[in-house]
């Protein structure tokens, strides 16, 4: 299980708005809602995805394997 503090508040919000939703928000929509720039939202999203992939790799997921 991942520690609740593994992701920052902004990372959680961006993940929910951009990835884990049926109707993803644009960078601009997220930026306006969180009072950040679109570039900062993009950076937060990229960092969050790297953290997710790192966690999955440590748990044995292999993303380079061909099926």
N, C-alpha and C positions, 0 to 999 in steps of 0.2 A: 504494500500500500504506500502511496505517496503521501508524505507529510503535507498537511494542509497549508503550510507556509512555503512549500516548494515553489509555487508561483506567486508573484506579486499581485496586488489587487488589479493593477492595470493589465497584467498578463491574463488574468482570469477573465476580465471584462472583454478584452480584445478577442480571446479564444472563443468566448461565447457569442460575441457579435459577428465575428468573421468566419468561424469554422463550424461550431456546434449549433447550427440553427438551420431551419428549413429555408429561410430567406436571408442569406448573408447580407450584411451591411457593406457599403463601399468604404474605402479608406476615408473619404471625405465625411461620410456620415458618422463614422466612429470618431474621427478627429473632432468634429463639432461637439459630439456628445461628451467626450472626455476632455475637451478643451486642450487638445494637443494638435500638432501638425500631422498632415498625412504621412510625411516621412517618418515621424516618430512612431506612428501606428504601425507602419511597415516594418520598422526595426523591432518593435515589441513582438509583432507576429512572427518574424523570422527567428528571433531568439527563443520564443516559446516553442516553436516547431522543433528547433534543434534540441531543446531540453526534452521534449516528448520522445524524439528519436533516440536520444542518448539513453533514456530510461528503458525504452523497449529493447535496445541492443544489449544493455546490461542484463536484461531478463531473457536473453537468448534468441531474440528475433533477428533474422538475417535478411536484410533487404537487398542484398546482392545476389542471392541464390536464385537460379532460374528453375522454374517448375516445369 
